[in-house]
Amino acid sequence: MIILVLLLIFIVVALYLRKQNKNKSEFIYWEKIDELEKQRKEMILQRARERQNF
């Protein structure tokens, strides 16, 4: 009986930690998308400046 309770606690903790880790990686994913979007805007501005110089 004690073994079953310990197993249940272990499973709950494992699922909780997995959920936390998933949220963290999702946050990193969105930060990466924001960074790429910023780089894309900078490239567009740079091209616009180059066109104005000609």
C-alpha positions as CSV (number, residue, x, y, z in Angstrom):
1,M,0.0,0.0,0.0
2,I,2.8,2.4,0.9
3,I,4.5,1.6,-2.4
4,L,1.4,2.5,-4.3
5,V,1.1,5.9,-2.5
6,L,4.8,6.7,-3.2
7,L,4.4,5.7,-6.8
8,L,1.3,8.0,-7.1
9,I,3.2,10.9,-5.5
10,F,6.2,10.3,-7.9
11,I,3.9,10.3,-11.0
12,V,2.2,13.6,-9.9
13,V,5.5,15.3,-9.3
14,A,6.9,14.1,-12.6
15,L,3.8,15.4,-14.5
16,Y,4.0,18.7,-12.7
17,L,7.7,19.2,-13.5
18,R,7.1,18.2,-17.1
19,K,4.4,20.9,-17.4
20,Q,6.7,23.5,-15.9
21,N,9.4,22.6,-18.3
22,K,7.0,22.8,-21.2
23,N,5.8,26.3,-20.2
24,K,9.5,27.4,-20.0
25,S,10.3,26.1,-23.5
26,E,7.2,27.6,-24.9
27,F,8.3,31.0,-23.4
28,I,11.7,30.6,-25.0
29,Y,10.0,29.8,-28.3
30,W,8.0,33.0,-28.3
31,E,11.1,35.0,-27.3
32,K,12.9,33.6,-30.4
33,I,10.0,34.5,-32.6
34,D,10.0,38.1,-31.3
35,E,13.8,38.3,-31.9
36,L,13.3,37.1,-35.5
37,E,10.5,39.6,-36.1
38,K,12.8,42.4,-34.8
39,Q,15.6,41.3,-37.2
40,R,13.1,41.2,-40.1
41,K,12.0,44.8,-39.4
42,E,15.6,46.0,-39.2
43,M,16.3,44.4,-42.5
44,I,13.3,46.1,-44.1
45,L,14.4,49.5,-42.7
46,Q,17.9,48.9,-44.0
47,R,16.7,48.1,-47.5
48,A,14.5,51.2,-47.4
49,R,17.4,53.4,-46.5
50,E,19.5,51.8,-49.3
51,R,16.8,52.6,-51.8
52,Q,16.6,56.2,-50.6
53,N,20.4,56.6,-51.0
54,F,20.3,55.7,-54.7
